[in-house]
Amino acid sequence: MGRLSGICVALALLLRATPAAAADGSGSGSGAGSGAAVAQIVAGPPASWAEPPPAKSELGMPFRVRVKVAVDEEWVLTRVEAVGFRYLESTAKPPVRLPDGSWEAEFVVFRTGRFEIPAASALFTQRSGLQARSDLPGFVVEIPAALENEASPEPAPQPPAMEVPTLNYWLAGGLAALLAAGLGALITVLVRRYRRLREEAMRPIPKRPPEEIAREALAQLAAENLLDAEQLVDFHLRLSEILRGFVGAELEVNATEMTTTEIREMLERDGAELGIMRIDLLRILEESDMVKFARFSLPRSASEALFADVERWIGDVCERRQARVEAPPELAGGLPPVPPSAGERT
């Protein structure tokens, strides 16, 4: 294990050193060819550690050091190098100036063990290009091995056995069966409810009896007090429409769109079942027409009497219909037609 670690560290150093050597060779060749002079590095001002470097780090992990130097702000710390220790290198991150005036740099150690670095140096650069080097005191750093048993051939202690819970398949199968049964029952209930709601939605709405609609409209007309407001024409127009609607529903015709003359002809042809009640119906319609079209002014008592006649006529029709339903079997074919009155014959 120790040899393998040493080989890995040597390969890493070789890969990191090859680009740097190529860059130095190309730079020196270019300088020799062009006749450029090499920059001179002078002695820099005294420098020290702002705080002691860390005494322990991890293999291949950067650790930070802080350098304090008595120079003005025109000097910039370029890098920090270890003297006499080739397994310590500065990272690619450039040094950073801190608010207190010190500089922070990063190092990486590529070998495990405890090392006493004899000295270090800090390289500064001025804006004019002048470079200066200052000496720093040495320090000790320890890089522990990556494995706890690297220094010993004995195997590392085994961790305690971990308990693995076992699955009760009978219990799991029973629970799955209960869950499936409950889910099936829920689906069945939901399907039945959906079908019932759909059937109710598609069920035709029962028709309201025509007398119920007519009596509701008469109650609404009475509540509006059109006679008190002297709206005689509107009152008789509404009263005539209510009566025509009831007759149309009873005889299955569109009586609201028919004139009184057309209603008379229709009753003579198809209204035999109303019998003598046709006379009262036509009388009510004609009196309403006099107010609607001839602007004939009826007294309030006459209008109220006409309103009562409509209510009575609707009730008589309902009673006549009920009597026809309850007729004995021999009259199941319907009541015999009522001959027209003397007024109708004329």
Contacts in CASP RR format, 6 or more apart in sequence:
PFRMAT RR
TARGET T0000
AUTHOR 0000-0000-0000
METHOD contacts of the structure
MODEL  1
MGRLSGICVALALLLRATPAAAADGSGSGSGAGSGAAVAQIVAGPPASWA
EPPPAKSELGMPFRVRVKVAVDEEWVLTRVEAVGFRYLESTAKPPVRLPD
GSWEAEFVVFRTGRFEIPAASALFTQRSGLQARSDLPGFVVEIPAALENE
ASPEPAPQPPAMEVPTLNYWLAGGLAALLAAGLGALITVLVRRYRRLREE
AMRPIPKRPPEEIAREALAQLAAENLLDAEQLVDFHLRLSEILRGFVGAE
LEVNATEMTTTEIREMLERDGAELGIMRIDLLRILEESDMVKFARFSLPR
SASEALFADVERWIGDVCERRQARVEAPPELAGGLPPVPPSAGERT
1 147 0 8 1.000
1 150 0 8 1.000
2 150 0 8 1.000
5 112 0 8 1.000
5 145 0 8 1.000
5 146 0 8 1.000
5 150 0 8 1.000
6 111 0 8 1.000
9 87 0 8 1.000
9 110 0 8 1.000
9 111 0 8 1.000
12 110 0 8 1.000
13 86 0 8 1.000
13 87 0 8 1.000
13 110 0 8 1.000
16 89 0 8 1.000
30 36 0 8 1.000
39 129 0 8 1.000
39 130 0 8 1.000
39 131 0 8 1.000
40 131 0 8 1.000
41 123 0 8 1.000
41 131 0 8 1.000
41 132 0 8 1.000
41 133 0 8 1.000
42 130 0 8 1.000
42 131 0 8 1.000
42 132 0 8 1.000
42 133 0 8 1.000
43 132 0 8 1.000
43 133 0 8 1.000
43 134 0 8 1.000
44 71 0 8 1.000
44 124 0 8 1.000
44 132 0 8 1.000
44 133 0 8 1.000
44 134 0 8 1.000
45 69 0 8 1.000
45 70 0 8 1.000
45 71 0 8 1.000
45 75 0 8 1.000
45 132 0 8 1.000
45 134 0 8 1.000
46 69 0 8 1.000
46 70 0 8 1.000
46 134 0 8 1.000
47 67 0 8 1.000
47 68 0 8 1.000
47 69 0 8 1.000
47 70 0 8 1.000
47 122 0 8 1.000
47 134 0 8 1.000
47 135 0 8 1.000
47 136 0 8 1.000
48 67 0 8 1.000
48 68 0 8 1.000
48 69 0 8 1.000
48 136 0 8 1.000
48 137 0 8 1.000
49 65 0 8 1.000
49 66 0 8 1.000
49 67 0 8 1.000
49 68 0 8 1.000
49 136 0 8 1.000
49 137 0 8 1.000
49 139 0 8 1.000
50 66 0 8 1.000
50 67 0 8 1.000
50 68 0 8 1.000
50 100 0 8 1.000
50 102 0 8 1.000
51 66 0 8 1.000
52 139 0 8 1.000
53 63 0 8 1.000
53 65 0 8 1.000
53 139 0 8 1.000
53 141 0 8 1.000
54 63 0 8 1.000
54 64 0 8 1.000
54 65 0 8 1.000
54 141 0 8 1.000
55 139 0 8 1.000
55 140 0 8 1.000
55 141 0 8 1.000
55 142 0 8 1.000
56 141 0 8 1.000
56 142 0 8 1.000
56 143 0 8 1.000
56 144 0 8 1.000
57 63 0 8 1.000
57 109 0 8 1.000
57 141 0 8 1.000
57 142 0 8 1.000
57 143 0 8 1.000
58 143 0 8 1.000
58 144 0 8 1.000
59 109 0 8 1.000
59 110 0 8 1.000
59 111 0 8 1.000
59 112 0 8 1.000
59 143 0 8 1.000
59 144 0 8 1.000
59 145 0 8 1.000
59 146 0 8 1.000
60 108 0 8 1.000
60 109 0 8 1.000
60 110 0 8 1.000
61 108 0 8 1.000
62 91 0 8 1.000
62 93 0 8 1.000
62 106 0 8 1.000
62 107 0 8 1.000
62 108 0 8 1.000
63 106 0 8 1.000
63 107 0 8 1.000
63 108 0 8 1.000
63 109 0 8 1.000
63 141 0 8 1.000
64 104 0 8 1.000
64 105 0 8 1.000
64 106 0 8 1.000
64 107 0 8 1.000
65 80 0 8 1.000
65 104 0 8 1.000
65 105 0 8 1.000
65 106 0 8 1.000
65 107 0 8 1.000
66 98 0 8 1.000
66 102 0 8 1.000
66 103 0 8 1.000
66 104 0 8 1.000
67 77 0 8 1.000
67 80 0 8 1.000
67 95 0 8 1.000
67 102 0 8 1.000
67 103 0 8 1.000
67 104 0 8 1.000
67 105 0 8 1.000
67 122 0 8 1.000
67 136 0 8 1.000
68 101 0 8 1.000
68 102 0 8 1.000
68 103 0 8 1.000
69 75 0 8 1.000
69 77 0 8 1.000
69 103 0 8 1.000
69 122 0 8 1.000
69 124 0 8 1.000
69 134 0 8 1.000
71 124 0 8 1.000
74 126 0 8 1.000
74 127 0 8 1.000
75 124 0 8 1.000
75 125 0 8 1.000
75 126 0 8 1.000
75 132 0 8 1.000
76 97 0 8 1.000
76 124 0 8 1.000
76 125 0 8 1.000
76 126 0 8 1.000
76 127 0 8 1.000
77 95 0 8 1.000
77 97 0 8 1.000
77 103 0 8 1.000
77 105 0 8 1.000
77 122 0 8 1.000
77 123 0 8 1.000
77 124 0 8 1.000
78 94 0 8 1.000
78 95 0 8 1.000
78 123 0 8 1.000
78 124 0 8 1.000
78 125 0 8 1.000
78 131 0 8 1.000
79 90 0 8 1.000
79 94 0 8 1.000
79 95 0 8 1.000
79 105 0 8 1.000
79 122 0 8 1.000
79 123 0 8 1.000
80 90 0 8 1.000
80 95 0 8 1.000
80 105 0 8 1.000
80 107 0 8 1.000
80 120 0 8 1.000
80 121 0 8 1.000
80 122 0 8 1.000
80 123 0 8 1.000
80 136 0 8 1.000
81 90 0 8 1.000
81 120 0 8 1.000
81 121 0 8 1.000
81 122 0 8 1.000
81 123 0 8 1.000
82 88 0 8 1.000
82 107 0 8 1.000
82 117 0 8 1.000
82 119 0 8 1.000
82 120 0 8 1.000
83 117 0 8 1.000
83 118 0 8 1.000
83 119 0 8 1.000
83 120 0 8 1.000
83 121 0 8 1.000
84 117 0 8 1.000
84 118 0 8 1.000
84 119 0 8 1.000
85 115 0 8 1.000
85 117 0 8 1.000
85 118 0 8 1.000
87 109 0 8 1.000
87 110 0 8 1.000
87 111 0 8 1.000
87 115 0 8 1.000
88 107 0 8 1.000
88 108 0 8 1.000
88 109 0 8 1.000
88 110 0 8 1.000
88 115 0 8 1.000
88 117 0 8 1.000
88 141 0 8 1.000
89 107 0 8 1.000
89 108 0 8 1.000
89 110 0 8 1.000
90 105 0 8 1.000
90 106 0 8 1.000
90 107 0 8 1.000
90 108 0 8 1.000
91 106 0 8 1.000
91 107 0 8 1.000
91 108 0 8 1.000
93 106 0 8 1.000
95 103 0 8 1.000
95 104 0 8 1.000
95 105 0 8 1.000
96 103 0 8 1.000
96 104 0 8 1.000
96 105 0 8 1.000
97 103 0 8 1.000
97 104 0 8 1.000
98 104 0 8 1.000
103 122 0 8 1.000
109 115 0 8 1.000
109 141 0 8 1.000
109 143 0 8 1.000
111 143 0 8 1.000
112 143 0 8 1.000
112 144 0 8 1.000
112 145 0 8 1.000
112 146 0 8 1.000
112 150 0 8 1.000
113 142 0 8 1.000
113 143 0 8 1.000
113 144 0 8 1.000
113 145 0 8 1.000
114 140 0 8 1.000
114 141 0 8 1.000
114 142 0 8 1.000
114 143 0 8 1.000
115 140 0 8 1.000
115 141 0 8 1.000
115 142 0 8 1.000
115 143 0 8 1.000
116 138 0 8 1.000
116 140 0 8 1.000
117 138 0 8 1.000
117 139 0 8 1.000
117 140 0 8 1.000
117 141 0 8 1.000
118 138 0 8 1.000
119 135 0 8 1.000
119 136 0 8 1.000
119 137 0 8 1.000
119 138 0 8 1.000
120 135 0 8 1.000
120 136 0 8 1.000
120 137 0 8 1.000
120 138 0 8 1.000
120 139 0 8 1.000
121 133 0 8 1.000
121 134 0 8 1.000
121 135 0 8 1.000
121 136 0 8 1.000
122 133 0 8 1.000
122 134 0 8 1.000
122 136 0 8 1.000
123 131 0 8 1.000
123 132 0 8 1.000
123 133 0 8 1.000
124 131 0 8 1.000
124 132 0 8 1.000
124 133 0 8 1.000
124 134 0 8 1.000
125 131 0 8 1.000
125 132 0 8 1.000
126 132 0 8 1.000
145 151 0 8 1.000
147 156 0 8 1.000
148 156 0 8 1.000
149 155 0 8 1.000
149 156 0 8 1.000
210 245 0 8 1.000
210 246 0 8 1.000
210 248 0 8 1.000
210 249 0 8 1.000
210 250 0 8 1.000
211 246 0 8 1.000
211 314 0 8 1.000
211 315 0 8 1.000
211 317 0 8 1.000
211 318 0 8 1.000
213 246 0 8 1.000
213 249 0 8 1.000
214 242 0 8 1.000
214 243 0 8 1.000
214 245 0 8 1.000
214 246 0 8 1.000
214 314 0 8 1.000
215 311 0 8 1.000
215 314 0 8 1.000
217 238 0 8 1.000
217 242 0 8 1.000
218 242 0 8 1.000
218 307 0 8 1.000
218 310 0 8 1.000
218 311 0 8 1.000
221 235 0 8 1.000
221 238 0 8 1.000
221 239 0 8 1.000
221 242 0 8 1.000
221 307 0 8 1.000
222 307 0 8 1.000
226 232 0 8 1.000
226 234 0 8 1.000
226 235 0 8 1.000
226 238 0 8 1.000
227 235 0 8 1.000
227 300 0 8 1.000
227 303 0 8 1.000
227 304 0 8 1.000
232 291 0 8 1.000
232 297 0 8 1.000
232 298 0 8 1.000
232 303 0 8 1.000
233 291 0 8 1.000
233 292 0 8 1.000
233 295 0 8 1.000
235 303 0 8 1.000
236 288 0 8 1.000
236 291 0 8 1.000
236 292 0 8 1.000
236 298 0 8 1.000
236 303 0 8 1.000
236 306 0 8 1.000
237 288 0 8 1.000
237 292 0 8 1.000
239 288 0 8 1.000
239 306 0 8 1.000
239 307 0 8 1.000
239 310 0 8 1.000
240 285 0 8 1.000
240 288 0 8 1.000
240 289 0 8 1.000
240 292 0 8 1.000
241 256 0 8 1.000
242 310 0 8 1.000
243 281 0 8 1.000
243 284 0 8 1.000
243 285 0 8 1.000
243 288 0 8 1.000
243 310 0 8 1.000
243 313 0 8 1.000
243 314 0 8 1.000
244 255 0 8 1.000
244 256 0 8 1.000
244 258 0 8 1.000
244 263 0 8 1.000
244 285 0 8 1.000
245 255 0 8 1.000
245 256 0 8 1.000
246 314 0 8 1.000
246 317 0 8 1.000
247 253 0 8 1.000
247 255 0 8 1.000
247 263 0 8 1.000
247 281 0 8 1.000
248 254 0 8 1.000
248 255 0 8 1.000
248 256 0 8 1.000
250 317 0 8 1.000
250 321 0 8 1.000
251 266 0 8 1.000
251 270 0 8 1.000
251 271 0 8 1.000
253 266 0 8 1.000
253 270 0 8 1.000
255 263 0 8 1.000
255 266 0 8 1.000
258 266 0 8 1.000
260 282 0 8 1.000
260 285 0 8 1.000
260 286 0 8 1.000
260 289 0 8 1.000
263 281 0 8 1.000
263 282 0 8 1.000
263 285 0 8 1.000
264 282 0 8 1.000
267 274 0 8 1.000
267 278 0 8 1.000
267 281 0 8 1.000
267 282 0 8 1.000
268 340 0 8 1.000
268 344 0 8 1.000
271 278 0 8 1.000
272 337 0 8 1.000
272 338 0 8 1.000
273 320 0 8 1.000
273 324 0 8 1.000
273 335 0 8 1.000
274 281 0 8 1.000
274 317 0 8 1.000
274 320 0 8 1.000
275 337 0 8 1.000
275 338 0 8 1.000
276 338 0 8 1.000
276 341 0 8 1.000
277 313 0 8 1.000
277 316 0 8 1.000
277 317 0 8 1.000
277 320 0 8 1.000
278 344 0 8 1.000
279 341 0 8 1.000
279 343 0 8 1.000
279 344 0 8 1.000
280 309 0 8 1.000
280 313 0 8 1.000
281 313 0 8 1.000
284 306 0 8 1.000
284 309 0 8 1.000
284 310 0 8 1.000
284 313 0 8 1.000
287 298 0 8 1.000
287 302 0 8 1.000
287 306 0 8 1.000
288 306 0 8 1.000
290 296 0 8 1.000
290 298 0 8 1.000
291 297 0 8 1.000
291 298 0 8 1.000
291 303 0 8 1.000
298 306 0 8 1.000
324 334 0 8 1.000
324 335 0 8 1.000
327 334 0 8 1.000
327 335 0 8 1.000
END
